[in-house]
Amino acid sequence: MQQPLETTGVPAECPAHGNVPLYGSDFGSDPERTYDKLRSMGHSAPVDIAPGVQVELVTSYDASLYILQNPTLFVRDSRRWKALNEGRVPEDSPALPMMGYRPNALFSDGAAHARLRQAVTESLATVDQSRLIRLTQQSADYLISRFSSEPLGQAELMAAYAQPLPLLVFGDLFGCPPEIGDRVIAGITGIFQGTPGADEILGAALGELIALKRRQPGEDLTTRLMVHSARLSDEEVLHQLVTMLSGGTAPLSATIGTSAALYLSDDWPTGLPVEDAVVKTLWNYAPIANYAGHFPTQDVELGDRTLRAGDPVLISFAAANTDPKLTAHREQLSPKAHLAFGAGPHACPAKDPAFMIAATAVESLLNRLPDVEMRVPFGELAWVAAPWSRSLVTVPIRFTPRTVAQPVTTRQAPPSSVQTAPSPAGVPQPPAAHRPAHAAPRPKGGLFSRFRAWVNGE
């Protein structure tokens, strides 16, 4: 059992055992107040991440680094979760989809982790940066074209721009044909909205994508994963795709929305580049706020707390980044010293592309709508009341209505955003002339179908 927690001053809505809840409107509206309280208890403190689900939350920057960089004492395989194995976690808990074991790099350790991560990182390394920027700009232009000519000159940036943009970029990077891309987007969107059956929609769409790439390899990330020398099974490929797609979408959306809101706020210093707004977002409003479940392999002393073997330990990236012991000399640190992308062997393998997409998305908005401004002060914007992420609910903007032109193109298969690399022995790649063109989009296709049709001038 963990040490008892002093309950003086704990909000009345807290569970009977006195843990601070990391959910609900009070936490969502002012998480820093909660983090301040938890910091007063030491490097870490027990919290409820969801009703009936207790975890140890690490709020100290130094302690977070210690855990993230110590894979021997702290492993990621949640099959070690003692309370879950003993039936003490509610079966319908919202914590299970986030913390439950999946056969991917995120929840693996040792040789299994090294193998899966190598396949992911080396596949991501084939992404050409200049083409990634053009793809992001293309996606931005399409989304802006959908609202920029509205007579009132108003839009809601999260739903109309920040949330769908990563999905369009990923759909292209992973080589989705329009119809499969539509269902991938529907599945990912449904998962984050809690739509019943969204997991099945995403899984079925990715299964079809993998089967397609088995028959017709392409120059995309899905194919790169499949032909990698690690020889991933189709099930392993699917789980890496789920992690890369769903794990990249929400943080990128949050980063784009918050960075744009910061840059457009009244108190943003004139002349500072967009990249500074992205850096400030990653430091002060970490998109993945509380996550990275670790499980001690033995009892570990952390300050005045004992972290018990098999009990989940989560990292508060948000609290660690704003640790008062760190902020006192933060200006002396590298701008990349934040923990928004994690650290150690499980650090985000796509941090550079993610930063590039976010900065390009904000720059594209400013370039296409040069007089865009906020309709609500930054300090009055509402945040999503969730423990896992730090994302704005809405970012209301106004601008002078204008038309963003559709690109003039010939009808052909869209260019790949992945560099051509030699295929492993025994894995044939069809000549470019024989690669199948994407099927024509259905008249009432989804977001990705409409995007691809717009890009192709249809």
N, C-alpha and C positions, 0 to 999 in steps of 0.2 A: 504493500500500500504506500501511496505517496504521503509525504508529510502534510499535516493539517494546515489549512490556509486561514489566516486571519480574515474574518468576514466583516469587520467594521467598515462601513461605508459602501459595501457591495450593494448595487441596485436591487430593489425589491423583486424584480422579475427574474433574478438569478435562481438557479436550481438550489434545492435544499442543502446540498453539500457545500455551497458557498463559492463555487467556481465562477469566475467572470465569464459571461457569455460572449462569444465572438460572432454573434448573429443578431438580427433584429434591427429596428429603426434607430435605437440609441447608439449602437455601435456604428451602423452605417453612416449616420449623420456626422459623427465626430469620433472617428477611430483613434485619433491622437490622444484624446482624453483617456481612452481605455489603455493605450500603450503606456502612457505616463503612469497610470496606476500599476500596471504590470511591472514596469521598470523599478518601481519602489520595492518590489518583492525580490529583486535579484536579477541574475542573468536570464532566468526563465521562471515561469509560473504555470500552474495548471489552469487550463481554461476548458470551456465546452465549445468545441468547434461546430457542433450541432446538438440538438436536444438529445441528452443521454450519451453523448460521445465525448469523453475526456481525452485531452492530449496535453503534452507539455509544450508550451510555446516559448521559443527562445527570442528575446527582444534585444539582446546585446550584439553589437557588430562583431566584436572579438570572439565571443562565444559561438556566434553563427559560423564564422570562418573556421573555428576549431572543429566544429561538427562536419561542415561541408567538406573539409580537407582531410578528414580522418575516416576513410571507408572501412578500416579494420574494426573499429569500435562501433561505428554507426552505419548500418546497412540499409538498403532501400526496399528490400523484399518484404512486402507487407503480409506475406504468409506467416511471418513471425508475430503478428499482432495478437497479443495475448487475450485481450478482452474480446476480440472478434472470434477467436478460436474457442473461447469459453461461452459463446452465445450471449455476451453482455452488450452487444451493439445491435440496436433495432434493425430489423431486416429491411425496412423501408427508409433507412436513414439517408439523407442527402449527402452524407460524408462518404458513403460506400463507393459511388461512382468516381469520386475524386481520390480516394485513398486505397481502394481495393486493388488487389494484385492484377496485373495484366502482363502478358509475356512480351514486354518491350524493354528498350534500353533504360527507360525511366525507373522501372521497378526491378532491375536486375543488378547483380553484383559480380565482382571477380571476372572470370574468363567469359561468362555469358554476357556480361555487360560490355566487356571489351570488344567482343565479336559483333554485337548488334550496333554498338556506337560507331565502330569503324565503318560499317556499311553505311550508316547515316551520314557521318561526317565526310567520308570520301565521295559520297553521292552529291552532297551539298556543295562540295568543292568544285564540281563541274559547272555550277551556275555562273554564267558570264555576267559581270557586274553592269556593264553598259547596257546589255539587253534587259537586265532586271530593272534598271532605271526606266528604260523606254516602255517596258510592260506596265510598270507602275503608273507612269504618265498616261499611257493609253487607257488604263482602267480608270484613272482619275478623270480624264476628259469625258469618258462615257458617263460616269456617274454625275458629273457636274452638268453635262448636257441635259440630264433628266430633270433638273430643277432650276437651272440658271435662267431660263426664260419665263419663269413664273411671274405674272403681272405684279404681284405684291412685292417681289424681290425678297422673299423670306424662305428659309428652309431650316430643317432640324438636322444638324450635321452628323450626329451619331447614326441615326437610322438611314439617312440618305447617302452617307459618304464613308464615315469611319468604319462602320460595321461591315458593309459589303465589299469594300475595296480589297482587303486581304483575301477574301474568298475568290475574287476574280483573278488575282495574281496567282494564287495557289492552284486554281483550276488549270491555268495555262502551264505552270511549272511542272505539274504532275501529269500533263498530257491527257487531260480529260476531254473526250468528245463532248459536244454540247449537251446531249441528252443525259449522259452520265454526270457531267459537271452540274447540271441542274439539280440532280438528286443528291449529289455530294453536298451542295450548298444547302439544300432543304434539310438534310440530315444534321449537318453541323449546327445550323441555325436552330433547329428543333431541340437539339441537345441542350443548348444554352438557354432556351426558353422553357425547357421542361415539357416539351410536347411528347405525348405518349407515342411509342413506336419509332422515335427518331433514331435510336441506336440501330434498329433493324434496317431502316432506310439507308443509313450511312454504310452499314456493313454490307448490305446487298449491292449497293452502288460500287463500293471499292472492290468487292469480289468480282463484279463484272469487269471493272477496269483491269484487274490483275489478269483475268482470263484473256481479255483483249490483248494485253501486252505480251502474254505468252505466245499468242498467235502472230502478233504484229508488233515486234519491238519498235520503239521509237527513240528519239533523242530527248528524253524527259526523265524526271526524277524517279518516277515509278519504275521505268525500265532499268535505270541505273541501280536501284536497290535490288532488282530481280537478278541482274547479271553480275552482281558484285561477287568477288572471290569468296566471301563469307558463305555463299550458297544458302541464303535464307529460304525457308519453306514459304509457300503461299500464305500460310497462316501468320508466319512471322512478318512477312511483307505487309500484310493487312494491318497488323497491330502497330508496326512502325508508322504506317501511313496515318492511322487514326491519331497517334500521338503527335505527329508532325503537323497534321491539319488542324485538329481541334486544339492542340496545345499552342499553336502559333496564332490562331485566329483571334481569340479574345484578348490576349495581351497586346497584339498589334493594334486592334481596334481601339483599345483603351489608350494606348500611347499616341495614336494619331489624333483622337478626339481631345485628350488633355493637352497635348502639345499645341494644337491649333487654338484651343481656348486660352492657353497661357500667352501665346504670341499675340492674340487679338485683344487681350485684356488691357485696360487703361493704364495699368502700372508697369507694362512691359517696356523696358528701356529701348528707346529708339536706336536703331542701328545694329542691334545684336542679331546675329544670324539665326535662322530657323533651327540649326543644329543645337544651339544653346537651349532652346525651348524643349527639345527632345531630351537633352541631358538633364535639365532640371526636372522634367517629368519622371525620368528613370530614378533620380535621387529622391525626390520629395513625394512622388505619387506612384510608387512601384506598381506596375500593372498586375503582377502576381504578388499579392500582398502577403498571404500566409499560406505556405505550401511546403513541398519537399519533405514528405514524411520519412523520418529515419527511425530505426529500431535498434536500440543498444543491444549488442551481443552479450553484454554483462552489465552489472550495476556500475554506473559511472557517477563520480562526484563532480558536480558543476556548480562552483560557488557553494552556497549553503543548501543546494538541492541535491537529491539523489535521483538520478535518472535510472529507472528500473529496467532490467532486461525485458524486451518484448513489449514495453509500453511506447506508444507512438510519440515521437518528438518532432514538432513542426518548426520550421524557420519562419519568423516574421520578417520578411525582406523589407516590408514597409517600416517596421519599428527599428530594425538594424540600421537602415539607411539614415534614419533621423535620430539615431542614438546621440544624446547630448554630449557624451564623451568623445564622439567622433566629430560632430558639427563644429566644435570649438576650433578644430584645426583642419576642417575639410578643404579649405582653399589650398592647402599645401599638398593635397592628394591629387592623383590623376583623375580627370573627369570620368574615367572608366572604372574607378575603384568602387563604385556602387555595387550592390548585390542584386540588382534587378534581374540580371541574367544568371544568377547563381554563382557558384565558384566550385573549384575542385573537379573531380572526375565526372560529375553530373552537370557541369555548367552547360548552359544552352549552346548547342553546336551551331546555331544560326544567328548569333548575336549581331554579327556585322551585316548580313543581309537584312535582318529585322530593323536595325537602325537606319539603313539606307532606304528601305521602303517607307518607314515613318517620316523621315525628313523629306523625301521626294513627294510624298502625299501632301504634306503641309505646304511645301513650296508650290506644287501644282495648283492647289486651291488659291493661293495668293496671286499666282500669275494669271489664272483664268478669271478671277474675280478680284481685281486690284483694290476695289473700295469696300471689300467685305469687312464687316464689323460685328461685334457681339450685340445681341439685343438684351442681354442680362449680364450684370457684372460677374466676373469670375467667382468672387466670394459668395455669391448667391446661388450658384449652380448646385444641383443635388447630385449625390453620389449613390451608386447602386449599393443597397444594404446587403452585401454578401461578404463572408469572411475570406474567400479565396482571392478575390480580385479587387482592384481599385479603379473603377470606371465611372465616368460621368453618365448620368441618366440621359440628359439632353444637353445639346449645345446649340441654342437658338441663334441664328445669324440673319443679317440683312445685307443687301447688296443692290446694285443697279442691274435690273434684268438685262440679259444679253444672251446671244446664241453661241454655243460652243460647236464649231463646225465638225461634221462627220468626216473622218479621214477618207481621202480619195485613194482607193486601192484597186488592184485587180483581184479577181476572185481566185484565191489559192489558199492552200493550207497555211495557217498562221505560222510565223517563224518560231522556232524553238528558242527558249530562254536558257537552254542547257548546251554547253559546249560539246562538240563531238569528241569522243574519246575512244581509243581502241577497245574493242569488246574482248572479254575473256575468251580463251580458246574454247572452241566447241559451241559458242553461242552466236549464231548467224544474225547479222543485221541486214534488212532488205535495202537495196539501193534506193537513193532518195526518190528516183523517178517512179518507183513502185510503191512508195509508202501511201497508204490510203488517205485520201482527203477526208476531212470531217464531213459527216452527213449534213445535208441542209437542215437548218433549224426548223422545228415545227412551227406552224403559224402562231400558236400560243405557247411558245416555249418559256422556260424559266429565265432567271436572271442571266445565267451564263450563256444560254442560247442567244438571248437578245444582244448580249455584249459581243459575242463572236460575230453575229450577223452585222452589227454596227461597225465593227472593225473591218469586215470584209466589204463594206459599202452596200450591204443589202437593205 
